[in-house]
Amino acid sequence: MNAPLKPRCGVDAVPSPARQTLDAQALREIELTPDGARVSLVGEDEAGRPIAFSLPSEALQQLVMSLPRVTRLALQRRHGDPSLRLVYPLGDWSLEAGAHTSLPLIVSLATPDGFEVSFAGSAATLQAFGAAVCHAATAEEPDELGTAASPFRRFDA
């Protein structure tokens, strides 16, 4: 499993002679090769010309694991508020058996518009998560949520 990339914060977006920088103004689509070997992020540059950034599909896991943190940091920097984070409405969830005995359960969370993420965990971990959700549902004050709750504020997508 590839680990998430750690964002380099405070780096100026000044082109370096050692690399080519594509300044996209919009992301238009994501293309997948028929064999699933490569994924292209297709967009437009500053002049409206089409550009694409192609990655091997193996790099997708690293990208997917890195984007939530980068998004949170960008949101906090852009608004000057370190308590902000992006929050999506929960539309559906499922629980299923996993393939590994060390992480026997898979919980999947999805938004109403189709964004989905899945986590594998032990029964004990998911039981603790369920207990925390039950506690939060009956808590009268947000401060009663305990250590699993964070001090972050929502920024709805």
Secondary structure by P-SEA (a helix, b strand, c coil): cccbbbbbccccccccccbbbbbccccccccccccccccccccccccccbbbbbbcccaaaaaaacaaaaaaaaaaaaaccccbbbbbbbcbbbbbbcccccccbbbbbbccccbbbbbbbcaaaaaaaaaaaaaaaaccccccccccccccccccc
